[in-house]
Amino acid sequence: MLVKVELLGDLGKSTENGDRKVEVEVDTGMTVGEVLESLGVTRDQTWNAAMNGNLAYETDVVAEGATLIVFPPIQGG
């Protein structure tokens, strides 16, 4: 199934070509974490994600046609 992934901040540097917006073919039942790992985002990197506009966790199963937006934690105080 096809999903769209947008990697913001330094996370875009994780992909093979440094692409920030990609469409990837993934297996049914893959989790957000597995999709990101397949793109080169390691488990060492800290990130937040939204799937179709809702907060998503590493263990959430990706839906067909989903759009994932992945971004580094916001810092400040």
N, C-alpha and C positions, 0 to 999 in steps of 0.2 A: 504494500500500500504506500501511497505517496504522502509525505508530510513536508511542510515548509518549516524551516528553522532560521531564526534571525538571532545572531550572536552579537551582543553589544559590548562596548568597551574592549578590554584586552582579550576577551574570550574569542573574538573573531580571528585572532592570530593563531588559534589552536588548529584550525582546519588546514588541510594539506596545501591549499592554494591561498590561504588567508582570506577566503570569502566570508563575508558577514551574513549574506543571505543565500541559503541553499535550499534546494528541493531534493529530498532523499527518499529512496525506496527502502522501506523497512518491513520487517516481518510482522505479521499479526501477533499481538500480545507483547511486543517490546515495550519496555518502560522508558520513561523520560531519561533516566540515567543511562540506559543501554544505548539509546539513540545518540546522546551526547558523547558517550565514550566512542561510538563508531565514527564520530566526526573528529575525534582527537582531543576532546575535552577530558582531562584526567580527573580521577577521583580526588586528587590533591587540590584541585581548584575549587574555590568557593563560588557558588552561583545561586541565583534565584531564577525561577521560571514561571511563565504564565502559558497555559494552554487554552487557546480560544478565548483569551481574556480573563481566565480564572487562574488563581494561584495553583501551581503544580509542584508536586514533590518528586523526588528521584524514583520512587516506587510506583508512581501513577502510570497506568497503561495508556499508551498513545492511541488516540482515536484516528480512524481513517480520515484523511483530508485535514488533519489538525494543523494549526499554526502554533509553533512554539516560539516564544520570545524569551531569550535567556540573557540575563544581565548580572554583572557583579553586584555585591552588596553595596548599598548606599552608605557612605561614611560621613561622619560629621557629628556635630553635637550642639 
